[in-house]
Amino acid sequence: MKFFKIIAILLFISISTLIAQSSKESLRLHINTGNMEAALKDIPSVLNQNPDDFDVLMMSGDVYMDYNRYADAIKMYDRASRENRKSSEARLKLAKAQSLAGDVKSALETINDAIKRDEKDLSLTLELANIYLRADSLSQAELIITRAREMDKKSPLPYIGLGDLYFKQKVYELARVNYEEALAIEPNNMPARERLATSYFWLANREMDDELSSVLFTRSLEEWNKVTQQDPNNARAFYEQGRIFFMANQHSNAANALSKYVQLRPSSSEARWMLAQSFEKVQRYDSAMYHLEIVVNEIDSVKLKASILLARGYFDITDYSKAIATFAKIDQDTTLEVLDFQRWGQAYLLTQDTVNALAIWDRTAKANPTENCKIMDQMGYIYQRILKYQEAIDILKLRLNTADCNDDKVNIVYYLIGQSYLLSERPSDAIEPLRKSIELDSSFLFARLSLADALASNKDFDNATLEFEKLIELGRQDTAKNNFALVQGFNKLAGMYMEQKKFKEVIKVGERWASVYENEPYPYLYIAIAYHNEGNGKSACTNYRKVLKLDPKNQSAIKNLKLLQDSGACDN
């Protein structure tokens, strides 16, 4: 029995060891593949299973450093240095974390203790210099870096240290030179490559000559590209590339680089915001929407701007309901731009909500008429369509009174105003704007047609006749182009004469009409009815038959011809 208990205990220990080892390797895999967020989430459970494992403590510290969580990193490196008191790396990283956390005294104590243990480790001496650099003790840092160069003239580390010194002093050209010296010694030195890329970035920012600045930005991009080739999971390299492309308005390239960064660092709201803007600029709205929806909830400082882009994006991908809701929410906090008011109203219109569309457009038109000329045109058309003629007149008059809207469409505006008066049974008021429309463009036949209608409704038949005749004259110059207006002109002129019982004039108009459109039934119908009213049964029957030849189901012609035939009038 005792034997089995021992076996069970051994099995439990073995399984626990395997689980701990598995979690440790999982953490290492996350770090090696750049999945730092997964690594960050796993740290508590991995530490629970491996509380005293030196490698786990060091990896945990590295992850915390990547997220600038210096207090947590200090705890990990301190525990690691206690587990392995001979590890210079643990003390170096502990000192660096203490320095970055602002605890210079502890950092100096830690690094000096490490140097006493291993005076020949150049990296420790240079970290001492870095601690002084971060504390702005530049002269002290310079002395230490100079001493380090004497320790090993073939090492790239002193050159990196000198580069850091000059970078701290914002002497970016000398920083660049020293980083390049370091890379000449060790081409694969990643920190030197990253610092060189950063130096080029700041040199470009300071350069006044645009052409040279562009060259320097390109050099920075090239160096960051080398970093990503060497380390495809280097998040910072993708971020810096994306930032440079974004600043240069190369939004397609920015989107590519920042997409990779956000994959590696999903919690980076700032990068996600740049990515969303880049997608929006290159009209990849579906992609932009996903990121904007996250940004709106994560960054208060850009919430409004992100919401505006989100509303525009919903509009562009034709999700009009969401566009309407988002614009409405923004409208509670700020005044929308004119184009956004226009989109908002258009979204309502495209969801068949004409009332709200007009209400939104009315707000922007009255607030900014100079920027809403086309919107006021559209409002005029819509108001006419829904029989709100006075509203059409009011908005179109606002357009006329806006100097910046004085374009080549003004004659149409006068026409719409006149037509609105006419449709609301105010023909006297319609005459002046319709004459103005014709004055601006005498070839616009619809204005002349409406003017003739208005004059006829006002019992001014002589002037109405003149306008109809002028319309017919102009229309006949291009019957294909002017087909509708010309047919209406003949039709209305014949109808006016018919109402006045001027049957001979009706016949004349009908014959002229038939000479232009010989395959249309209506000119013959007017002629037939006019002859019928004059008692000329034979001519009436002849024309009724012409109507039925072209339109066999025409009920007026069928009925009237039968009446004439039954009475024997077709032969008289």
N, C-alpha and C positions, 0 to 999 in steps of 0.2 A: 504493500500500500504506500509505503514511504517512497518507494522507487517511482511510482506513478505520479505522486505529488511533485517530485523533483522534475520529472519529465514535463509535467504541465507548466511548472514555473519556467523551465527553460524555453518551452514553446512560446509562452506569453512574452518572455524577454525578447526572443528572436523576432516574433511578429511585431512587437513594439519598435524594435530596432529597424526592421524593414520599413515600417510606416514612417518613422522619423527620417530615415534615409531617403525615402521616396519624396516626402514633402520638401526636404532640403534640395533635392535635384530638380524638383518642380520649380522652386524659387530661382535656382540657378538658370533654368531654361527660360523663365520669364525675363530675367535680366539680360541674358545673352541674345534674346530675340527682340529686345527693346520694348517688351510689354510691361512697362514699369507700373502701370496702374494695377494690373493683375498681381504683380509682385507686392505692391503696397498693401493690397487687400489680404494677401496670404501671410504677411509677416507675423501677425499675432498668433495664428495657429501653428506656423512653422517654429516660432520661438517656444511655444508651449510644449512642442514635441522635442525640441532641441535647445533647451535653455542655456546650455553651457558650451555649445558647439562654436568654435572660433570662426569657422567659415560662415556660418549662419549669421553670427553677430556682425561680421564685417560686411556681408552682403546687405543686411538690413540697414546698416549705417549708410552704405552707398545709395540705397534707394531713398532713404530720408534726405540725404544731401541733394539728390536730384530734384526733390520737391522743396528744397530750402527749409526743411524742417530740422533746423540745426540742434535744437534742444534734444529731439529724439535721436539724432545722429550721435550727439555727444554721449548719450547713455549707452548706445550700442558699442561705440568705439572704446569707451572706458571699460565696459565689461569684457570686450575682446582683448584689450591690453592686459587686463588682470588674468584672463585665461592663458594668455601667452605673453609672458613678461619680456621675452626676447624679441618680439615682433616690432621692428622699427616702423613697418607700414602702419600698424595699428596706432602707434603714438603719433606718427606724422598726420594721419587722418583725424585723430582726436584733436591735435593742435590746430589744424586747419578749421575744423568745425567750431572750436572754441573762439578762434579769431573771427570767423564770419558771424558768430553770434554776438560779437562785441566784447567778449571776455579776454582782453589782451593779456592781462596778468596771468591767467591760467594757461593760455596758449603758450606764452613764453616759458613758463615753468615746465610744461609738458615737452616742448620741443628741445629745450636745453637739457632736460633729463635724458631725452633720447640721444642727443648728440654726445653726451658724456659716455653713454653706453656704446656708441658706434661713431667715433669721430671721423671716420673715413667715408661715411655715407653722404655723398654729395646732395642727394635729394633732401636730407634733413636740414643741411645748412641753407639750402635755397628756400626751404619752407620757412626757416627763421627770417630770411630776407622778405619773404612774402608777408609774414605777419607784421613786420615793420612797415611794409608798403601799405597794407590795409589800415594801419594806424597812422598813416601819413608821416612816418619818420623816414623820410626819403634818403637823407644823408647816411643814416645808420644802415638802411637797406643797401645802398650803393657800396658801402665798405664791405659788407658781407658778400655781396655778389662778386666784387673784385677779388676777394679772398678765395671764393669758390672757383673762379677761373684758374687761379694758380694751383688749385688742388688737382684739377684734371682738364688740361687744355684741349683734349679731344672729345670732351663730353658736350652734347647739345644743351644740357641743362643751364649752364651759366648764361648762354646766349638767350635762352628763354627768359631767364631772370632779368637780364638787361633789357630785353624787349618789354617785359612787364613794368620795369622801372620807367622807361621812356613813355610807355602807354599811360601809366599813372600820371605822368607829367604832361600828357596830351601832345607829346612830340611823336606823332604817329609815323613820320617818315623814318626816324631812327628806330622806332619799335619794329617797323617792317623789315629794316635791314637786318636786325638781330634775329628775328624769327626766320628769315631766309637763311642766315648763317647756320642756325640750328638745323634747318631742314637739309642743308647741304651736307651736314654731318650724318643726319639720320632722317632720310626722306619719309619714313613712315611714322614719324613722331606726330601723333594726333593732336596733342595740346598745342604744339607749335603751329600746325596747319590751321587749327581753329583760330588761334590768335592772329595769324597772318591774314586770314580772311576778314576778321574783325577790323584789323588795322586798315586794310584797303577800304572797308566800308566807311570808316571815319575820315579817311583821306578824301574819299569821294564827296562826303557831306560838306567838308570844309572848302573844297575846290570851287572857285568862283567861275572858272571857265567851264561851260556846259559840256563841251566836247570832251575835255580831259576828265571831267567828273564822270561822264558816261563810261569812259575807258576804265576808270578805277572801280566803278560799280561792277563792270564786267569781270574785272580781275577778282573781285571779292566772290562773285558767283562761281567763277572757275575753281577757286580754292575750296569753297563749300561743296562744289560738285565732287572734287577729289576726296573730300571727307566722306561723302555718302557712298562713293565707290569703294572706299576702304571699309566703311562701316554702314551698311544699308539700313541699319536701325538707329542711326544717330539722329535723334529727334531735333536737336538744336540746329543741325545743319539744314534740315528741311524748313524749319521755322525761319531761319535767317534768309534762305533763298526766297521763300515766299514773301517775306517782308520787303526785300529789295525789289522783287517783281511788282509787288503791290504799289510801292512808292513810285515806280516807273510807269504805272498804269498798264503794265503787261499782265492783264488780269487772267488770261488763259493760263499762262505759265505760273502765275501766283496760285491759281486754283489747284493746279497739279501738285505743286510743292506743299501747299498748306493742307491738301487732302491727306497726303502721307503723314504730315505732322499730327493732324487731328486723329488719324488712326492710331498713332503711337501714344498720343496724349489726349484722350477724349475729354478730359476735364478742363482743358485749356479754353476758356470762354473767349479770351482775347483773340486767339488764333482762329477760333470758329467764326468770330465776327468778321475778321478779314476775309476768311474763306467764303462766307455768305455773300459779302459785298462783291467779291470777285466773280462768283457764279452769277450774281444779278447783272453785273456789267457785261458778261458775255452771253446773257440771255438764256442761261441754263436754269430756268426758273424752278423746275421741279427740285433740282439739287439745292438751290438757294433756300427754298421753303423749309426743307427739313432742318437746316442749320439755324435759320432765322427764328423758327418756333422755339428752339432751345435758347438762343441768345436773349430773346424777349423775356424769358423767365429767369435768366442768370445774371444779366448785367444791367443794373438800374440806370447807369449813366448813359447808356445808348438805347434804352428801352423804347423811347419815342421814335428815334430814327429807324430802329430795326422794325418797329411796328408799321411804319410808313412803307418800308421796303416790302414787308410781308403783305400788306394790303395791295400794293402794286403787283406783287407776284401772284397773288390769288386772282387778280383781274386778268393778268397776262396768261394764266393757265386756265382761264374761263371758269374758275370756281367763284361765280359771282355772289353767291350767298355769303361765303366767308369774306369776300372783299367788302361787301356792304357792312357786315358786322364789324370788321376791323376798322374801316374808315369811320364808322359811327363812334367807336370807342375812342379813336384818336381825336375826333372832333370835340370830345368832352374836355380834352386837356390842352389843345392848341388850335391855332388857325391853320387849316390845311392850305397847301399851295393850290393855285388855280387849276393846274393839270390834275391834281388829285380830286378836287371837286368835280371836275369834268369826268374823270374815271368813275367816281362814286355815282354820279347821276346816270352815266352810261350803263353801269352795272344794274341799277334799278330798271332801266329801260329794257335791257336784255333779259330780265326776269319778268317782263310784261307788267312791271309796276310803273305805269306812266305818271301817276299822280306824284309819287315820291321822287321820280326822276326830275320832273319839272320843278318841284319844290327845292331840290338841291341846286339845280342849275339856276333857279331864280336868285338864290342867295349869292352865288358867285358872280352872276351877271350884273347884279345891282352893286355889288361891292367892288368888282374889278371889270367894268364894261370894256375897257381897252384890250383886255386879254381874252375876251369871250365873244368875239365877233361871230365865229362859226357856230358857237353854242347858241347864240341868240337866233341865228338863221334856223337852226334845227328846232328850237323852241317854237318859232313862228309856224313852221310846218306842222309840228305836233299839235299845237293849240288849234290850228285850222281843222286838223283831222278829227279832233275830239269836240269840234263845234264850239270852242271857246274863242270866239272871234275877237272880243274886246281885249282879252289877254294877249292874243296874237298881235293885235295892233299896238298895244302898249310896249311889248318887248321889242318889236321891230322899230318902233319910234325911238326907243332908247338906243338901238344900234345906229339909226340914222343920225342921232345927235352926238354920237361918239366919233370924234375926228379921226382916231386911229383906225376906225372901221370903214373909212371912205375908200373902198376898193372897187374892183371891177364887177362886184356883185350888187352894187347899190341899186341898179335898175330892177333887179329881182326883188329886193326888199320893198321898193315902192309898189311893185306889182302885187306882192303878197298883202301889203296893207290895203291897197285898193280892192283886191279880191275879198279880203276879210270884211270890208265895209259892204261890198256887194252881196256877199253871202249872208250877212246879218241884216239885209234888206234896208241898207242905207245908201242907195245908188248915188245920191247927190254928193255924199262925202267921198265916194269912190273915185269920182271923176278926176280930181286934182292929182292924187298920187299916181293914177294910171297914166295921165298925160305926162307926168314927170318921168315915169318909167320909159315911155315911148321917146321922149326927148333925149334921154340918155342912150337909148339903143332902139332905133326905129325899125330894126330887123326882128325885134323880139315880138312875134306875132300874138303870143298869148295875152300880152298887155293890151294890145289893140283889140283883140277879141272881147276881153273883159270890159274895155272902155265902151265899145259899141253896145254891149249888153247893158251897161250902166246908163248910157244915153237913151237907149230904147225904153228901159224901165222908168226913166225920167220923162218919157213921152217926147223926147227930142229926136224924132224919127229922122229928120233930115241929116243931122250930124251923125246919127247912128249909121245911116245908109252910107255916108261918106267913109266912115271907119271900116265898115264891112267891105266896101268896094276896094279900099286901099289894101286891106288884108288879103283879099282875093288876088289883087294885082301882084303883091309881093310874094304871096304863096305860090303862084303859078310859075315863078322863076325857078323853083326847085320842088316839084311836086312830091318827090320821094322824101326829102328832108322835112317838108312842111305838111305832110299828108294830114295829120290829125287837125292842126289849126285850120288848114284850108277847107277840109270837109265840114268842120264846125262853122266856119265862116259862111259857106254856101247854105248850110242847114239853118242857121239862125237868121240869115237875111231872108231866105224863102219863108221861114216861119213868121217873121215880122210882117212881111207882105201879106201872108195868109190871114193873120189876125186883123189886118187892115182891109181885108177883102179886095186887095189889089191883085186879082188873079192873073192878069196879063203880065204883071211884073214877076209873079211867082213862076209863070211859064218861062219867061226869059232867063231867070236865075237857074231854073231847072235845066234848061237846054245848055246853058254855059257849063253847068255842073257836069252834065252827062258828057259834054265834049272832052272834059278832063278825065272823068272816071266813068267810062262807058260801060264798065262791067259792074257798077254799083246799082242796086235797085232803087235807092231812095230818091235820086233826082227824078226818075220816071214816076215814082209815087206822087211826088209833089206836082208834077206836070199833070198827071191823071186826075188828081183831086181838083186842081185848078180848072181844067177843062170840064170836069163833072159839074163844078159849081157854076160854070158859065153856060151849062146846058149843051155842050158839044160832046154828045155821047159817043160818037164814032172815035174822036181823038182820045177821049177818056179811056175807052175800051182798048184802043191800040196800046196806050201806055200802061194800063193795068196788066195787059198780057206781057209787056216787056218786063214788068216787075216780077211776074210769076215765072217767067223764063229764068230769071236770075235768082229768085227766092220763091220756090214753089209753095212754101208754107206760110207766106205772108197773108195774115188773116184779113187785113184791111183791103188788100187787092182782091182776094177771093170773094169777100162779102160784097164789095162794091161792083165788081164785074158781074156777079150773079144778078144783082139788082138791075143793072143796065140790060143784061141779056134777057131777063124775064120780062122787062118792059119793052123790049125791042128797040132800045135806044142805041144799041151798038151799030145799027145800020143807018142812023140819022146823022 
